[in-house]
Amino acid sequence: MKDANFSQANLSGSLFDECDLSGTIFNKTDLSFTNFTTAYNYSIEPELNNLKKAIFSIHGLGGLLDKYGIKIV
């Protein structure tokens, strides 16, 4: 799913199973109840998207903090 554009899409309840989401755009996207547990290489801005009750693995938290320039070790 590289370089997909999900701007303004309703993906509520979706499952991104083993998906490489590099270059994918999430902008004003409804991601509530979406499962990103095994997804990787995503960058999602929580302020611009609905992430209510979305599921992430601890290894993917960097994809939610990219814009802050925080280094997670």
PDB file of N, CA, C and O in Angstrom:
ATOM      1  N   MET A   1       0.822  -1.189   0.000  1.00  0.00           N
ATOM      2  CA  MET A   1       0.000   0.000   0.000  1.00  0.00           C
ATOM      3  C   MET A   1       0.863   1.249   0.000  1.00  0.00           C
ATOM      4  O   MET A   1       0.411   2.298   0.459  1.00  0.00           O
ATOM      5  N   LYS A   2       2.031   1.177  -0.474  1.00  0.00           N
ATOM      6  CA  LYS A   2       2.914   2.335  -0.504  1.00  0.00           C
ATOM      7  C   LYS A   2       2.302   3.461  -1.334  1.00  0.00           C
ATOM      8  O   LYS A   2       1.680   3.234  -2.371  1.00  0.00           O
ATOM      9  N   ASP A   3       2.502   4.682  -0.840  1.00  0.00           N
ATOM     10  CA  ASP A   3       2.116   5.907  -1.540  1.00  0.00           C
ATOM     11  C   ASP A   3       0.617   6.035  -1.811  1.00  0.00           C
ATOM     12  O   ASP A   3       0.225   6.753  -2.731  1.00  0.00           O
ATOM     13  N   ALA A   4      -0.224   5.360  -1.037  1.00  0.00           N
ATOM     14  CA  ALA A   4      -1.680   5.505  -1.189  1.00  0.00           C
ATOM     15  C   ALA A   4      -2.111   6.838  -0.586  1.00  0.00           C
ATOM     16  O   ALA A   4      -1.431   7.382   0.284  1.00  0.00           O
ATOM     17  N   ASN A   5      -3.233   7.354  -1.047  1.00  0.00           N
ATOM     18  CA  ASN A   5      -3.772   8.597  -0.521  1.00  0.00           C
ATOM     19  C   ASN A   5      -5.154   8.319   0.064  1.00  0.00           C
ATOM     20  O   ASN A   5      -6.110   8.063  -0.669  1.00  0.00           O
ATOM     21  N   PHE A   6      -5.248   8.372   1.395  1.00  0.00           N
ATOM     22  CA  PHE A   6      -6.502   8.119   2.086  1.00  0.00           C
ATOM     23  C   PHE A   6      -7.099   9.408   2.658  1.00  0.00           C
ATOM     24  O   PHE A   6      -7.817   9.366   3.657  1.00  0.00           O
ATOM     25  N   SER A   7      -6.810  10.534   2.041  1.00  0.00           N
ATOM     26  CA  SER A   7      -7.343  11.811   2.511  1.00  0.00           C
ATOM     27  C   SER A   7      -8.860  11.787   2.507  1.00  0.00           C
ATOM     28  O   SER A   7      -9.487  11.400   1.521  1.00  0.00           O
ATOM     29  N   GLN A   8      -9.442  12.204   3.620  1.00  0.00           N
ATOM     30  CA  GLN A   8     -10.879  12.329   3.822  1.00  0.00           C
ATOM     31  C   GLN A   8     -11.639  11.011   3.654  1.00  0.00           C
ATOM     32  O   GLN A   8     -12.849  11.023   3.431  1.00  0.00           O
ATOM     33  N   ALA A   9     -10.949   9.890   3.757  1.00  0.00           N
ATOM     34  CA  ALA A   9     -11.605   8.578   3.631  1.00  0.00           C
ATOM     35  C   ALA A   9     -12.132   8.123   4.985  1.00  0.00           C
ATOM     36  O   ALA A   9     -11.631   8.536   6.030  1.00  0.00           O
ATOM     37  N   ASN A  10     -13.138   7.278   4.952  1.00  0.00           N
ATOM     38  CA  ASN A  10     -13.652   6.652   6.161  1.00  0.00           C
ATOM     39  C   ASN A  10     -13.106   5.224   6.195  1.00  0.00           C
ATOM     40  O   ASN A  10     -13.604   4.343   5.495  1.00  0.00           O
ATOM     41  N   LEU A  11     -12.089   5.008   7.010  1.00  0.00           N
ATOM     42  CA  LEU A  11     -11.460   3.689   7.137  1.00  0.00           C
ATOM     43  C   LEU A  11     -11.751   3.078   8.502  1.00  0.00           C
ATOM     44  O   LEU A  11     -11.038   2.183   8.958  1.00  0.00           O
ATOM     45  N   SER A  12     -12.786   3.561   9.137  1.00  0.00           N
ATOM     46  CA  SER A  12     -13.158   3.100  10.472  1.00  0.00           C
ATOM     47  C   SER A  12     -13.300   1.581  10.496  1.00  0.00           C
ATOM     48  O   SER A  12     -14.001   0.994   9.671  1.00  0.00           O
ATOM     49  N   GLY A  13     -12.619   0.953  11.463  1.00  0.00           N
ATOM     50  CA  GLY A  13     -12.703  -0.498  11.619  1.00  0.00           C
ATOM     51  C   GLY A  13     -11.845  -1.302  10.662  1.00  0.00           C
ATOM     52  O   GLY A  13     -11.961  -2.527  10.612  1.00  0.00           O
ATOM     53  N   SER A  14     -10.991  -0.641   9.905  1.00  0.00           N
ATOM     54  CA  SER A  14     -10.133  -1.342   8.946  1.00  0.00           C
ATOM     55  C   SER A  14      -9.007  -2.096   9.644  1.00  0.00           C
ATOM     56  O   SER A  14      -8.678  -1.816  10.796  1.00  0.00           O
ATOM     57  N   LEU A  15      -8.430  -3.041   8.941  1.00  0.00           N
ATOM     58  CA  LEU A  15      -7.278  -3.798   9.418  1.00  0.00           C
ATOM     59  C   LEU A  15      -6.165  -3.653   8.390  1.00  0.00           C
ATOM     60  O   LEU A  15      -6.315  -4.064   7.239  1.00  0.00           O
ATOM     61  N   PHE A  16      -5.045  -3.065   8.811  1.00  0.00           N
ATOM     62  CA  PHE A  16      -3.867  -2.974   7.957  1.00  0.00           C
ATOM     63  C   PHE A  16      -2.912  -4.067   8.419  1.00  0.00           C
ATOM     64  O   PHE A  16      -2.027  -3.820   9.238  1.00  0.00           O
ATOM     65  N   ASP A  17      -3.091  -5.260   7.899  1.00  0.00           N
ATOM     66  CA  ASP A  17      -2.335  -6.437   8.319  1.00  0.00           C
ATOM     67  C   ASP A  17      -1.056  -6.577   7.503  1.00  0.00           C
ATOM     68  O   ASP A  17      -1.098  -6.803   6.294  1.00  0.00           O
ATOM     69  N   GLU A  18       0.095  -6.438   8.190  1.00  0.00           N
ATOM     70  CA  GLU A  18       1.406  -6.563   7.539  1.00  0.00           C
ATOM     71  C   GLU A  18       1.556  -5.608   6.350  1.00  0.00           C
ATOM     72  O   GLU A  18       2.167  -5.968   5.343  1.00  0.00           O
ATOM     73  N   CYS A  19       1.012  -4.417   6.458  1.00  0.00           N
ATOM     74  CA  CYS A  19       1.052  -3.443   5.360  1.00  0.00           C
ATOM     75  C   CYS A  19       2.212  -2.477   5.516  1.00  0.00           C
ATOM     76  O   CYS A  19       2.425  -1.915   6.591  1.00  0.00           O
ATOM     77  N   ASP A  20       2.959  -2.289   4.436  1.00  0.00           N
ATOM     78  CA  ASP A  20       3.981  -1.253   4.375  1.00  0.00           C
ATOM     79  C   ASP A  20       3.282   0.016   3.900  1.00  0.00           C
ATOM     80  O   ASP A  20       2.860   0.102   2.746  1.00  0.00           O
ATOM     81  N   LEU A  21       3.161   0.990   4.781  1.00  0.00           N
ATOM     82  CA  LEU A  21       2.416   2.214   4.482  1.00  0.00           C
ATOM     83  C   LEU A  21       3.328   3.404   4.220  1.00  0.00           C
ATOM     84  O   LEU A  21       2.919   4.549   4.414  1.00  0.00           O
ATOM     85  N   SER A  22       4.550   3.152   3.784  1.00  0.00           N
ATOM     86  CA  SER A  22       5.479   4.254   3.513  1.00  0.00           C
ATOM     87  C   SER A  22       4.926   5.147   2.404  1.00  0.00           C
ATOM     88  O   SER A  22       4.459   4.667   1.371  1.00  0.00           O
ATOM     89  N   GLY A  23       4.990   6.434   2.639  1.00  0.00           N
ATOM     90  CA  GLY A  23       4.516   7.406   1.665  1.00  0.00           C
ATOM     91  C   GLY A  23       3.006   7.554   1.617  1.00  0.00           C
ATOM     92  O   GLY A  23       2.492   8.347   0.829  1.00  0.00           O
ATOM     93  N   THR A  24       2.296   6.820   2.430  1.00  0.00           N
ATOM     94  CA  THR A  24       0.834   6.886   2.433  1.00  0.00           C
ATOM     95  C   THR A  24       0.367   8.147   3.156  1.00  0.00           C
ATOM     96  O   THR A  24       0.929   8.530   4.182  1.00  0.00           O
ATOM     97  N   ILE A  25      -0.659   8.781   2.614  1.00  0.00           N
ATOM     98  CA  ILE A  25      -1.178  10.028   3.165  1.00  0.00           C
ATOM     99  C   ILE A  25      -2.477   9.767   3.917  1.00  0.00           C
ATOM    100  O   ILE A  25      -3.423   9.191   3.380  1.00  0.00           O
ATOM    101  N   PHE A  26      -2.498  10.207   5.177  1.00  0.00           N
ATOM    102  CA  PHE A  26      -3.701  10.198   5.995  1.00  0.00           C
ATOM    103  C   PHE A  26      -3.968  11.637   6.373  1.00  0.00           C
ATOM    104  O   PHE A  26      -3.206  12.216   7.148  1.00  0.00           O
ATOM    105  N   ASN A  27      -5.017  12.227   5.856  1.00  0.00           N
ATOM    106  CA  ASN A  27      -5.345  13.623   6.114  1.00  0.00           C
ATOM    107  C   ASN A  27      -6.855  13.747   6.249  1.00  0.00           C
ATOM    108  O   ASN A  27      -7.592  13.515   5.291  1.00  0.00           O
ATOM    109  N   LYS A  28      -7.314  14.116   7.447  1.00  0.00           N
ATOM    110  CA  LYS A  28      -8.747  14.197   7.744  1.00  0.00           C
ATOM    111  C   LYS A  28      -9.415  12.844   7.493  1.00  0.00           C
ATOM    112  O   LYS A  28     -10.525  12.771   6.965  1.00  0.00           O
ATOM    113  N   THR A  29      -8.720  11.782   7.879  1.00  0.00           N
ATOM    114  CA  THR A  29      -9.181  10.413   7.659  1.00  0.00           C
ATOM    115  C   THR A  29      -9.785   9.864   8.943  1.00  0.00           C
ATOM    116  O   THR A  29      -9.244  10.071  10.029  1.00  0.00           O
ATOM    117  N   ASP A  30     -10.912   9.162   8.815  1.00  0.00           N
ATOM    118  CA  ASP A  30     -11.521   8.512   9.971  1.00  0.00           C
ATOM    119  C   ASP A  30     -10.856   7.151  10.153  1.00  0.00           C
ATOM    120  O   ASP A  30     -11.121   6.212   9.402  1.00  0.00           O
ATOM    121  N   LEU A  31      -9.994   7.060  11.155  1.00  0.00           N
ATOM    122  CA  LEU A  31      -9.262   5.832  11.454  1.00  0.00           C
ATOM    123  C   LEU A  31      -9.714   5.234  12.785  1.00  0.00           C
ATOM    124  O   LEU A  31      -8.997   4.435  13.388  1.00  0.00           O
ATOM    125  N   SER A  32     -10.898   5.622  13.237  1.00  0.00           N
ATOM    126  CA  SER A  32     -11.403   5.093  14.498  1.00  0.00           C
ATOM    127  C   SER A  32     -11.559   3.580  14.402  1.00  0.00           C
ATOM    128  O   SER A  32     -12.014   3.049  13.389  1.00  0.00           O
ATOM    129  N   PHE A  33     -11.179   2.908  15.460  1.00  0.00           N
ATOM    130  CA  PHE A  33     -11.258   1.449  15.571  1.00  0.00           C
ATOM    131  C   PHE A  33     -10.401   0.712  14.527  1.00  0.00           C
ATOM    132  O   PHE A  33     -10.577  -0.491  14.328  1.00  0.00           O
ATOM    133  N   THR A  34      -9.488   1.412  13.868  1.00  0.00           N
ATOM    134  CA  THR A  34      -8.624   0.793  12.864  1.00  0.00           C
ATOM    135  C   THR A  34      -7.451   0.102  13.541  1.00  0.00           C
ATOM    136  O   THR A  34      -6.905   0.606  14.523  1.00  0.00           O
ATOM    137  N   ASN A  35      -7.064  -1.057  13.010  1.00  0.00           N
ATOM    138  CA  ASN A  35      -5.992  -1.864  13.598  1.00  0.00           C
ATOM    139  C   ASN A  35      -4.711  -1.713  12.771  1.00  0.00           C
ATOM    140  O   ASN A  35      -4.640  -2.152  11.623  1.00  0.00           O
ATOM    141  N   PHE A  36      -3.705  -1.084  13.382  1.00  0.00           N
ATOM    142  CA  PHE A  36      -2.392  -0.900  12.764  1.00  0.00           C
ATOM    143  C   PHE A  36      -1.333  -1.766  13.454  1.00  0.00           C
ATOM    144  O   PHE A  36      -0.139  -1.508  13.303  1.00  0.00           O
ATOM    145  N   THR A  37      -1.746  -2.776  14.200  1.00  0.00           N
ATOM    146  CA  THR A  37      -0.838  -3.557  15.034  1.00  0.00           C
ATOM    147  C   THR A  37       0.354  -4.119  14.262  1.00  0.00           C
ATOM    148  O   THR A  37       1.475  -4.088  14.771  1.00  0.00           O
ATOM    149  N   THR A  38       0.149  -4.621  13.069  1.00  0.00           N
ATOM    150  CA  THR A  38       1.256  -5.212  12.303  1.00  0.00           C
ATOM    151  C   THR A  38       1.666  -4.355  11.104  1.00  0.00           C
ATOM    152  O   THR A  38       2.508  -4.765  10.306  1.00  0.00           O
ATOM    153  N   ALA A  39       1.069  -3.159  10.976  1.00  0.00           N
ATOM    154  CA  ALA A  39       1.448  -2.244   9.887  1.00  0.00           C
ATOM    155  C   ALA A  39       2.770  -1.568  10.240  1.00  0.00           C
ATOM    156  O   ALA A  39       3.152  -1.515  11.409  1.00  0.00           O
ATOM    157  N   TYR A  40       3.455  -1.061   9.245  1.00  0.00           N
ATOM    158  CA  TYR A  40       4.741  -0.418   9.476  1.00  0.00           C
ATOM    159  C   TYR A  40       5.003   0.675   8.454  1.00  0.00           C
ATOM    160  O   TYR A  40       4.350   0.739   7.413  1.00  0.00           O
ATOM    161  N   ASN A  41       5.967   1.534   8.766  1.00  0.00           N
ATOM    162  CA  ASN A  41       6.394   2.661   7.916  1.00  0.00           C
ATOM    163  C   ASN A  41       5.294   3.690   7.681  1.00  0.00           C
ATOM    164  O   ASN A  41       5.282   4.358   6.647  1.00  0.00           O
ATOM    165  N   TYR A  42       4.379   3.821   8.622  1.00  0.00           N
ATOM    166  CA  TYR A  42       3.344   4.838   8.470  1.00  0.00           C
ATOM    167  C   TYR A  42       3.737   6.100   9.229  1.00  0.00           C
ATOM    168  O   TYR A  42       4.523   6.067  10.175  1.00  0.00           O
ATOM    169  N   SER A  43       3.164   7.205   8.781  1.00  0.00           N
ATOM    170  CA  SER A  43       3.317   8.479   9.466  1.00  0.00           C
ATOM    171  C   SER A  43       1.932   9.112   9.500  1.00  0.00           C
ATOM    172  O   SER A  43       1.394   9.500   8.463  1.00  0.00           O
ATOM    173  N   ILE A  44       1.358   9.213  10.698  1.00  0.00           N
ATOM    174  CA  ILE A  44      -0.005   9.715  10.861  1.00  0.00           C
ATOM    175  C   ILE A  44       0.011  10.847  11.880  1.00  0.00           C
ATOM    176  O   ILE A  44       0.543  10.691  12.979  1.00  0.00           O
ATOM    177  N   GLU A  45      -0.562  11.968  11.522  1.00  0.00           N
ATOM    178  CA  GLU A  45      -0.652  13.091  12.447  1.00  0.00           C
ATOM    179  C   GLU A  45      -1.957  12.981  13.235  1.00  0.00           C
ATOM    180  O   GLU A  45      -3.037  13.150  12.669  1.00  0.00           O
ATOM    181  N   PRO A  46      -1.865  12.700  14.531  1.00  0.00           N
ATOM    182  CA  PRO A  46      -3.076  12.546  15.343  1.00  0.00           C
ATOM    183  C   PRO A  46      -3.997  13.773  15.334  1.00  0.00           C
ATOM    184  O   PRO A  46      -5.213  13.631  15.457  1.00  0.00           O
ATOM    185  N   GLU A  47      -3.432  14.958  15.191  1.00  0.00           N
ATOM    186  CA  GLU A  47      -4.251  16.169  15.192  1.00  0.00           C
ATOM    187  C   GLU A  47      -5.115  16.308  13.940  1.00  0.00           C
ATOM    188  O   GLU A  47      -6.125  17.012  13.957  1.00  0.00           O
ATOM    189  N   LEU A  48      -4.727  15.650  12.872  1.00  0.00           N
ATOM    190  CA  LEU A  48      -5.436  15.794  11.594  1.00  0.00           C
ATOM    191  C   LEU A  48      -6.358  14.632  11.261  1.00  0.00           C
ATOM    192  O   LEU A  48      -7.058  14.665  10.249  1.00  0.00           O
ATOM    193  N   ASN A  49      -6.364  13.604  12.104  1.00  0.00           N
ATOM    194  CA  ASN A  49      -7.127  12.394  11.809  1.00  0.00           C
ATOM    195  C   ASN A  49      -7.857  11.910  13.050  1.00  0.00           C
ATOM    196  O   ASN A  49      -7.431  12.179  14.173  1.00  0.00           O
ATOM    197  N   ASN A  50      -8.963  11.193  12.847  1.00  0.00           N
ATOM    198  CA  ASN A  50      -9.710  10.621  13.963  1.00  0.00           C
ATOM    199  C   ASN A  50      -9.105   9.262  14.294  1.00  0.00           C
ATOM    200  O   ASN A  50      -9.242   8.314  13.521  1.00  0.00           O
ATOM    201  N   LEU A  51      -8.437   9.165  15.438  1.00  0.00           N
ATOM    202  CA  LEU A  51      -7.783   7.923  15.862  1.00  0.00           C
ATOM    203  C   LEU A  51      -8.467   7.289  17.070  1.00  0.00           C
ATOM    204  O   LEU A  51      -7.880   6.446  17.748  1.00  0.00           O
ATOM    205  N   LYS A  52      -9.698   7.692  17.335  1.00  0.00           N
ATOM    206  CA  LYS A  52     -10.399   7.183  18.508  1.00  0.00           C
ATOM    207  C   LYS A  52     -10.458   5.655  18.488  1.00  0.00           C
ATOM    208  O   LYS A  52     -10.996   5.051  17.560  1.00  0.00           O
ATOM    209  N   LYS A  53      -9.897   5.051  19.521  1.00  0.00           N
ATOM    210  CA  LYS A  53      -9.881   3.604  19.726  1.00  0.00           C
ATOM    211  C   LYS A  53      -9.140   2.831  18.623  1.00  0.00           C
ATOM    212  O   LYS A  53      -9.361   1.633  18.445  1.00  0.00           O
ATOM    213  N   ALA A  54      -8.267   3.519  17.892  1.00  0.00           N
ATOM    214  CA  ALA A  54      -7.394   2.831  16.930  1.00  0.00           C
ATOM    215  C   ALA A  54      -6.364   2.028  17.718  1.00  0.00           C
ATOM    216  O   ALA A  54      -6.054   2.364  18.861  1.00  0.00           O
ATOM    217  N   ILE A  55      -5.837   0.973  17.113  1.00  0.00           N
ATOM    218  CA  ILE A  55      -4.910   0.075  17.798  1.00  0.00           C
ATOM    219  C   ILE A  55      -3.552   0.125  17.105  1.00  0.00           C
ATOM    220  O   ILE A  55      -3.449  -0.043  15.889  1.00  0.00           O
ATOM    221  N   PHE A  56      -2.500   0.364  17.914  1.00  0.00           N
ATOM    222  CA  PHE A  56      -1.133   0.423  17.417  1.00  0.00           C
ATOM    223  C   PHE A  56      -0.252  -0.457  18.289  1.00  0.00           C
ATOM    224  O   PHE A  56      -0.527  -0.634  19.476  1.00  0.00           O
ATOM    225  N   SER A  57       0.804  -1.009  17.705  1.00  0.00           N
ATOM    226  CA  SER A  57       1.788  -1.712  18.532  1.00  0.00           C
ATOM    227  C   SER A  57       2.751  -0.673  19.087  1.00  0.00           C
ATOM    228  O   SER A  57       2.870   0.428  18.550  1.00  0.00           O
ATOM    229  N   ILE A  58       3.423  -1.026  20.146  1.00  0.00           N
ATOM    230  CA  ILE A  58       4.402  -0.107  20.737  1.00  0.00           C
ATOM    231  C   ILE A  58       5.522   0.209  19.744  1.00  0.00           C
ATOM    232  O   ILE A  58       6.123   1.280  19.814  1.00  0.00           O
ATOM    233  N   HIS A  59       5.805  -0.707  18.827  1.00  0.00           N
ATOM    234  CA  HIS A  59       6.861  -0.510  17.836  1.00  0.00           C
ATOM    235  C   HIS A  59       6.470   0.514  16.769  1.00  0.00           C
ATOM    236  O   HIS A  59       7.336   1.041  16.070  1.00  0.00           O
ATOM    237  N   GLY A  60       5.186   0.794  16.643  1.00  0.00           N
ATOM    238  CA  GLY A  60       4.729   1.735  15.631  1.00  0.00           C
ATOM    239  C   GLY A  60       4.471   3.132  16.144  1.00  0.00           C
ATOM    240  O   GLY A  60       4.032   3.994  15.383  1.00  0.00           O
ATOM    241  N   LEU A  61       4.731   3.380  17.416  1.00  0.00           N
ATOM    242  CA  LEU A  61       4.442   4.698  17.982  1.00  0.00           C
ATOM    243  C   LEU A  61       5.228   5.826  17.316  1.00  0.00           C
ATOM    244  O   LEU A  61       4.767   6.967  17.279  1.00  0.00           O
ATOM    245  N   GLY A  62       6.391   5.515  16.801  1.00  0.00           N
ATOM    246  CA  GLY A  62       7.177   6.524  16.094  1.00  0.00           C
ATOM    247  C   GLY A  62       6.420   7.133  14.933  1.00  0.00           C
ATOM    248  O   GLY A  62       6.606   8.307  14.615  1.00  0.00           O
ATOM    249  N   GLY A  63       5.567   6.346  14.298  1.00  0.00           N
ATOM    250  CA  GLY A  63       4.770   6.826  13.169  1.00  0.00           C
ATOM    251  C   GLY A  63       3.729   7.848  13.569  1.00  0.00           C
ATOM    252  O   GLY A  63       3.174   8.537  12.713  1.00  0.00           O
ATOM    253  N   LEU A  64       3.454   7.956  14.866  1.00  0.00           N
ATOM    254  CA  LEU A  64       2.516   8.964  15.355  1.00  0.00           C
ATOM    255  C   LEU A  64       3.238  10.210  15.862  1.00  0.00           C
ATOM    256  O   LEU A  64       2.614  11.239  16.121  1.00  0.00           O
ATOM    257  N   LEU A  65       4.550  10.104  15.999  1.00  0.00           N
ATOM    258  CA  LEU A  65       5.331  11.200  16.577  1.00  0.00           C
ATOM    259  C   LEU A  65       6.349  11.799  15.601  1.00  0.00           C
ATOM    260  O   LEU A  65       7.122  12.678  15.982  1.00  0.00           O
ATOM    261  N   ASP A  66       6.356  11.336  14.356  1.00  0.00           N
ATOM    262  CA  ASP A  66       7.329  11.802  13.349  1.00  0.00           C
ATOM    263  C   ASP A  66       7.465  13.311  13.283  1.00  0.00           C
ATOM    264  O   ASP A  66       8.578  13.837  13.282  1.00  0.00           O
ATOM    265  N   LYS A  67       6.358  14.001  13.228  1.00  0.00           N
ATOM    266  CA  LYS A  67       6.390  15.452  13.003  1.00  0.00           C
ATOM    267  C   LYS A  67       7.068  16.219  14.133  1.00  0.00           C
ATOM    268  O   LYS A  67       7.469  17.367  13.949  1.00  0.00           O
ATOM    269  N   TYR A  68       7.197  15.593  15.300  1.00  0.00           N
ATOM    270  CA  TYR A  68       7.816  16.249  16.435  1.00  0.00           C
ATOM    271  C   TYR A  68       9.326  16.100  16.466  1.00  0.00           C
ATOM    272  O   TYR A  68       9.989  16.733  17.288  1.00  0.00           O
ATOM    273  N   GLY A  69       9.882  15.276  15.591  1.00  0.00           N
ATOM    274  CA  GLY A  69      11.321  15.087  15.549  1.00  0.00           C
ATOM    275  C   GLY A  69      11.866  14.392  16.780  1.00  0.00           C
ATOM    276  O   GLY A  69      13.030  14.572  17.140  1.00  0.00           O
ATOM    277  N   ILE A  70      11.030  13.601  17.422  1.00  0.00           N
ATOM    278  CA  ILE A  70      11.429  12.881  18.637  1.00  0.00           C
ATOM    279  C   ILE A  70      12.118  11.587  18.255  1.00  0.00           C
ATOM    280  O   ILE A  70      11.660  10.864  17.370  1.00  0.00           O
ATOM    281  N   LYS A  71      13.222  11.299  18.928  1.00  0.00           N
ATOM    282  CA  LYS A  71      13.932  10.041  18.697  1.00  0.00           C
ATOM    283  C   LYS A  71      13.494   9.039  19.759  1.00  0.00           C
ATOM    284  O   LYS A  71      13.651   9.284  20.956  1.00  0.00           O
ATOM    285  N   ILE A  72      12.953   7.924  19.325  1.00  0.00           N
ATOM    286  CA  ILE A  72      12.484   6.885  20.237  1.00  0.00           C
ATOM    287  C   ILE A  72      13.465   5.727  20.187  1.00  0.00           C
ATOM    288  O   ILE A  72      13.793   5.228  19.110  1.00  0.00           O
ATOM    289  N   VAL A  73      13.932   5.304  21.350  1.00  0.00           N
ATOM    290  CA  VAL A  73      14.909   4.208  21.396  1.00  0.00           C
ATOM    291  C   VAL A  73      14.370   3.044  22.196  1.00  0.00           C
ATOM    292  O   VAL A  73      15.050   2.029  22.345  1.00  0.00           O
TER     293      VAL A  73
END
